[in-house]
Amino acid sequence: MASLRPSTFQSLFRGKSPLLRFQQRRWAQVHDVRFLATHHDPNHVLEKYRAKLDQKAKQEGYDSVESLKEAHKDKIDDLRRKASTVATPESNAAPQQQKAFSPPPPPSPQSSQAQAIASAAKSASGTGIKPLSSYIDVEKVLALPPKEIESIWRLRHAQNSHSISAVIPLDIYQRIASAARQNPQFILPLPRQTGEQETPEGEKVPASAGADIHFLQWAFHPPASSPSPKVDPSQTHNVHTSTIIFTHLAAYKNHGSYAQPHTTITHHLDLADEKGLVLMHGQVMPDSGVSAPEASWLASCVQRFYDFEGQASGRKGELVRSFTQGDAERFKVEALLEEAEKL
């Protein structure tokens, strides 16, 4: 299929194309109905019906049309008065002065941000993300120390064989999220092991059979719940809920955005303001070829590759950036596998 260059579109929009000029002909006409009704030319009507008027005059015994008109002058004047349309007179009166209007004072930054967060939290239901309150009693948890919160969160998901969880310090999560906004996609290897092999020292270790590559995508949504009323709305950290979806790279290559993810991870910031914690929850699809421990390992790799100021300050962070930039010289799958083996 032939492609259209930008210059072609520019000439079309500027009206330089003969095709565009042909298509832009205007056939509609606008008339003043009052003018048509009251300001027509009487001579034009007289000439149009002169033959019939001459015939009518001869039938009634008059010599000319003028004689016929003179004989029926009173009747004609009466019909004209009944059929006339009064033109709308122009008003000479001064226009009515508008009442003085003073705009309402602008809302304070705090109230504006509070309304924005509240409306965003209300619209979060459309994303299908469950709020943190659907898992734990947030009000009661806020009264507990961080260690107990972490224990409760892990126990909450321990009975579900397709669920993973973690508690992330706020400062680490903020570094990861900042890197994720700039690098929303990446790939991670998942090592596969089959059986055992013996080392020269006679020690048996798991035998590696290569690795599966998984494609991850970040997304940032409105907060699933409003921030605590005890926190200043202008200072809250609960401004979004982030998700990561993991998909087999082979499936993503074949089906693109229609590929079925095998793991979905959600980060809740409800406790970030008062406890400095971000609660992570992951759900693994049954029969997806990935177990919960394997999904947990992939989730831990996210921190190790996305915390540019921490664990990913060296080569791992460079691999993420070069992948985003499409730099085939700096990004090598072999280098990715080497870094993954160090974990």
C-alpha positions as CSV (number, residue, x, y, z in Angstrom):
1,M,0.0,0.0,0.0
2,A,1.4,3.4,-0.9
3,S,2.1,5.7,2.0
4,L,1.2,9.3,2.3
5,R,4.0,11.7,3.3
6,P,3.3,14.5,5.8
7,S,3.6,17.1,3.0
8,T,0.6,15.5,1.4
9,F,-1.6,16.0,4.5
10,Q,-0.3,19.5,4.9
11,S,-1.3,20.5,1.4
12,L,-4.8,18.9,1.9
13,F,-5.4,20.8,5.2
14,R,-4.2,24.1,3.7
15,G,-6.6,23.9,0.8
16,K,-3.9,23.5,-1.9
17,S,-5.3,20.2,-3.2
18,P,-7.8,20.5,-6.1
19,L,-9.6,17.5,-4.6
20,L,-10.2,19.4,-1.3
21,R,-11.3,22.5,-3.1
22,F,-13.8,20.5,-5.1
23,Q,-15.2,18.8,-1.9
24,Q,-15.6,22.1,-0.1
25,R,-18.2,23.7,-2.4
26,R,-21.0,25.3,-0.5
27,W,-24.5,24.8,-1.8
28,A,-26.6,25.9,1.2
29,Q,-28.0,29.4,1.1
30,V,-29.3,31.4,4.0
31,H,-32.3,33.8,3.5
32,D,-34.1,36.2,5.8
33,V,-37.6,34.8,5.8
34,R,-39.1,38.2,6.8
35,F,-37.4,39.8,3.8
36,L,-38.9,37.2,1.5
37,A,-42.4,37.6,3.0
38,T,-42.6,41.4,3.0
39,H,-40.1,42.9,0.6
40,H,-40.8,41.1,-2.6
41,D,-40.9,43.1,-5.9
42,P,-44.6,43.6,-7.0
43,N,-43.6,44.3,-10.6
44,H,-42.0,40.8,-10.8
45,V,-45.3,39.2,-9.8
46,L,-47.3,41.4,-12.2
47,E,-45.1,40.4,-15.2
48,K,-45.3,36.7,-14.2
49,Y,-49.1,36.6,-14.3
50,R,-49.8,39.4,-16.9
51,A,-51.2,36.9,-19.5
52,K,-53.7,35.5,-17.0
53,L,-54.6,39.0,-15.7
54,D,-55.2,40.3,-19.3
55,Q,-57.6,37.3,-19.8
56,K,-59.3,38.0,-16.5
57,A,-59.7,41.7,-17.4
58,K,-61.3,40.9,-20.8
59,Q,-63.7,38.4,-19.2
60,E,-64.9,41.1,-16.8
61,G,-65.2,43.8,-19.5
62,Y,-62.1,45.9,-18.7
63,D,-59.7,47.3,-21.3
64,S,-56.5,46.7,-19.4
65,V,-55.0,45.2,-16.3
66,E,-54.7,48.6,-14.7
67,S,-58.5,49.1,-15.1
68,L,-59.0,45.7,-13.4
69,K,-56.7,46.7,-10.5
70,E,-58.5,50.0,-10.1
71,A,-61.9,48.3,-9.9
72,H,-60.7,45.9,-7.2
73,K,-58.5,48.3,-5.3
74,D,-60.3,48.1,-2.0
75,K,-60.3,44.3,-2.1
76,I,-56.6,44.2,-3.0
77,D,-55.7,46.6,-0.2
78,D,-57.7,44.6,2.3
79,L,-55.9,41.3,1.3
80,R,-52.5,42.9,1.6
81,R,-53.2,44.1,5.1
82,K,-54.3,40.6,6.2
83,A,-51.3,38.9,4.5
84,S,-48.6,41.4,5.6
85,T,-45.9,40.4,8.0
86,V,-44.6,42.9,10.5
87,A,-40.9,43.2,10.5
88,T,-39.3,43.1,13.9
89,P,-38.5,46.7,14.9
90,E,-35.1,47.5,16.1
91,S,-35.0,48.5,19.7
92,N,-33.6,51.9,20.5
93,A,-33.6,51.3,24.2
94,A,-30.3,50.9,25.9
95,P,-29.4,47.3,26.6
96,Q,-30.2,46.2,30.1
97,Q,-27.1,46.3,32.3
98,Q,-26.0,43.0,33.5
99,K,-25.8,42.4,37.2
100,A,-22.4,42.6,38.7
101,F,-20.9,39.1,39.0
102,S,-18.1,38.3,41.2
103,P,-16.6,34.8,40.6
104,P,-16.3,32.6,43.7
105,P,-12.9,32.5,45.4
106,P,-10.5,29.8,44.1
107,P,-10.4,26.7,46.2
108,S,-7.4,26.2,48.4
109,P,-4.7,23.8,47.1
110,Q,-5.4,21.4,49.9
111,S,-9.2,21.2,49.2
112,S,-8.6,20.9,45.4
113,Q,-6.2,18.0,45.9
114,A,-8.5,16.3,48.4
115,Q,-11.4,16.5,45.9
116,A,-9.1,15.2,43.1
117,I,-8.0,12.2,45.2
118,A,-11.5,11.5,46.3
119,S,-12.9,11.5,42.8
120,A,-10.0,9.4,41.6
121,A,-10.6,6.9,44.4
122,K,-14.3,6.7,43.4
123,S,-13.4,6.0,39.8
124,A,-10.9,3.3,40.7
125,S,-13.7,0.8,40.9
126,G,-13.7,0.8,37.1
127,T,-10.2,-0.6,37.0
128,G,-11.2,-3.9,38.8
129,I,-8.7,-3.3,41.6
130,K,-9.9,-4.4,45.0
131,P,-9.2,-1.9,47.8
132,L,-7.0,-2.8,50.7
133,S,-10.1,-2.9,53.0
134,S,-11.3,-6.0,51.1
135,Y,-8.4,-7.9,52.6
136,I,-7.9,-6.5,56.1
137,D,-9.5,-4.1,58.5
138,V,-7.4,-1.0,57.7
139,E,-8.5,1.0,60.8
140,K,-7.5,-1.7,63.2
141,V,-4.2,-2.4,61.4
142,L,-3.2,1.2,61.6
143,A,-3.0,0.8,65.4
144,L,-0.4,-2.0,65.1
145,P,3.4,-1.7,64.8
146,P,5.0,-2.4,61.4
147,K,6.2,-5.9,62.4
148,E,2.7,-7.1,63.3
149,I,1.3,-5.5,60.2
150,E,3.7,-7.5,58.1
151,S,2.9,-10.7,59.9
152,I,-0.9,-10.2,59.5
153,W,-0.5,-9.4,55.8
154,R,1.5,-12.6,55.1
155,L,-0.8,-14.8,57.2
156,R,-3.8,-13.3,55.3
157,H,-2.5,-14.9,52.1
158,A,-0.7,-17.9,53.4
159,Q,-3.7,-20.3,52.9
160,N,-4.1,-19.4,49.2
161,S,-1.8,-21.5,47.1
162,H,-2.1,-19.1,44.2
163,S,-1.4,-16.0,46.2
164,I,1.9,-14.2,47.0
165,S,2.5,-11.2,49.3
166,A,5.2,-8.8,50.5
167,V,5.6,-5.6,52.5
168,I,7.8,-3.0,51.0
169,P,9.3,0.1,52.8
170,L,7.9,3.3,51.3
171,D,11.3,4.8,50.3
172,I,12.2,1.7,48.4
173,Y,8.8,1.5,46.7
174,Q,9.1,5.2,45.6
175,R,12.4,4.6,44.0
176,I,11.1,1.5,42.2
177,A,7.9,3.3,41.1
178,S,9.9,6.3,39.8
179,A,12.0,3.9,37.7
180,A,8.9,2.1,36.5
181,R,7.3,5.2,35.2
182,Q,10.3,5.8,32.9
183,N,10.7,2.0,32.1
184,P,7.2,0.5,32.2
185,Q,8.2,-2.7,30.3
186,F,11.0,-5.3,30.8
187,I,11.7,-9.0,30.5
188,L,12.9,-11.3,33.3
189,P,14.3,-14.8,33.1
190,L,12.9,-17.6,35.2
191,P,15.6,-20.4,35.6
192,R,14.3,-23.9,35.0
193,Q,15.9,-26.9,36.8
194,T,15.6,-30.6,36.0
195,G,17.1,-33.1,38.4
196,E,20.5,-32.8,40.0
197,Q,24.1,-32.9,38.8
198,E,27.2,-33.7,40.7
199,T,30.1,-31.2,41.2
200,P,33.8,-32.2,41.0
201,E,33.8,-32.3,44.8
202,G,31.0,-34.9,44.8
203,E,28.3,-32.5,45.9
204,K,24.9,-32.8,44.3
205,V,23.3,-29.5,43.1
206,P,20.2,-28.7,41.0
207,A,20.8,-29.1,37.3
208,S,19.9,-26.0,35.3
209,A,17.9,-26.5,32.0
210,G,18.0,-22.9,30.8
211,A,15.4,-20.3,31.6
212,D,11.9,-19.1,30.5
213,I,11.6,-15.4,29.6
214,H,8.7,-13.5,31.0
215,F,7.4,-10.1,29.9
216,L,6.3,-7.5,32.6
217,Q,4.3,-4.4,32.2
218,W,3.7,-1.7,34.8
219,A,0.5,0.4,35.1
220,F,-0.5,3.2,37.5
221,H,-4.1,3.7,38.4
222,P,-6.1,6.0,40.7
223,P,-5.9,5.1,44.4
224,A,-8.3,2.3,45.2
225,S,-9.3,4.1,48.5
226,S,-9.2,7.6,49.8
227,P,-6.3,8.6,52.1
228,S,-6.8,8.6,55.8
229,P,-8.7,11.7,57.1
230,K,-5.9,12.2,59.6
231,V,-3.4,13.0,56.9
232,D,-3.1,16.3,55.1
233,P,-4.4,15.8,51.6
234,S,-1.6,17.8,50.1
235,Q,1.0,15.7,51.8
236,T,-0.4,12.2,51.2
237,H,1.6,9.4,49.5
238,N,-1.6,7.5,48.7
239,V,-2.0,9.0,45.2
240,H,-2.1,5.9,43.1
241,T,-2.3,2.1,43.0
242,S,0.2,0.4,40.8
243,T,0.0,-3.0,39.1
244,I,2.5,-5.3,37.3
245,I,1.3,-8.1,35.0
246,F,3.6,-10.9,34.0
247,T,3.1,-12.8,30.7
248,H,5.0,-15.6,29.0
249,L,7.1,-13.8,26.4
250,A,6.3,-16.4,23.8
251,A,2.5,-15.8,24.4
252,Y,3.0,-12.1,24.2
253,K,4.8,-12.4,20.9
254,N,2.0,-14.5,19.5
255,H,-1.0,-12.6,20.9
256,G,0.2,-9.1,21.9
257,S,-2.1,-7.3,24.3
258,Y,-4.5,-10.2,24.1
259,A,-2.0,-12.6,25.7
260,Q,-3.3,-14.0,29.0
261,P,-1.1,-12.9,32.0
262,H,-0.1,-15.6,34.5
263,T,0.5,-13.2,37.5
264,T,-0.9,-9.9,38.5
265,I,0.7,-7.9,41.3
266,T,-0.9,-4.9,43.1
267,H,0.7,-2.4,45.3
268,H,-1.5,-0.7,48.0
269,L,-0.4,2.6,49.5
270,D,-3.1,2.9,52.2
271,L,-0.6,2.6,55.0
272,A,2.2,4.7,53.4
273,D,1.3,7.9,55.2
274,E,1.1,6.7,58.7
275,K,3.2,3.5,58.7
276,G,5.6,4.1,55.8
277,L,4.7,0.7,54.3
278,V,3.4,-0.5,50.9
279,L,1.5,-3.8,50.9
280,M,2.0,-6.0,47.8
281,H,-0.4,-8.7,46.8
282,G,0.0,-11.0,43.8
283,Q,-2.4,-13.5,42.2
284,V,-1.2,-16.4,40.1
285,M,-3.5,-17.9,37.5
286,P,-4.1,-21.6,38.0
287,D,-2.7,-23.9,35.3
288,S,-0.6,-21.1,33.8
289,G,2.7,-23.0,33.9
290,V,4.0,-20.8,36.8
291,S,3.8,-21.7,40.4
292,A,3.4,-19.3,43.3
293,P,7.1,-19.6,44.4
294,E,8.2,-18.9,40.9
295,A,5.9,-15.9,40.7
296,S,7.3,-14.7,44.0
297,W,10.8,-15.0,42.6
298,L,9.9,-12.9,39.6
299,A,8.4,-10.3,41.9
300,S,11.6,-10.1,44.0
301,C,13.5,-9.6,40.7
302,V,11.5,-6.5,40.0
303,Q,13.0,-4.8,43.1
304,R,16.5,-6.0,42.2
305,F,16.3,-4.6,38.7
306,Y,14.2,-1.5,39.3
307,D,15.8,0.0,42.5
308,F,18.3,2.1,40.6
309,E,19.6,3.7,43.8
310,G,19.8,0.4,45.6
311,Q,20.2,-3.2,44.4
312,A,20.0,-2.1,40.7
313,S,22.5,0.7,40.9
314,G,25.0,-1.1,38.6
315,R,24.6,-3.4,35.6
316,K,21.0,-4.4,36.4
317,G,19.7,-0.8,36.1
318,E,21.7,-0.3,32.9
319,L,20.0,-3.4,31.3
320,V,16.5,-1.9,32.2
321,R,17.3,1.5,30.7
322,S,18.9,0.0,27.5
323,F,15.9,-2.3,27.0
324,T,13.6,0.8,27.2
325,Q,15.8,2.7,24.7
326,G,15.9,-0.3,22.4
327,D,19.7,-0.3,22.5
328,A,20.6,-3.7,21.1
329,E,24.3,-3.0,21.6
330,R,24.0,-2.6,25.4
331,F,21.1,-4.9,26.1
332,K,22.0,-8.6,25.7
333,V,19.9,-11.5,26.9
334,E,23.1,-13.3,27.9
335,A,23.9,-10.4,30.2
336,L,20.4,-10.6,31.7
337,L,20.8,-14.3,32.4
338,E,24.2,-13.7,34.1
339,E,22.7,-11.0,36.4
340,A,19.7,-13.3,37.2
341,E,22.0,-16.1,38.2
342,K,23.6,-13.9,40.8
343,L,20.4,-13.5,42.7
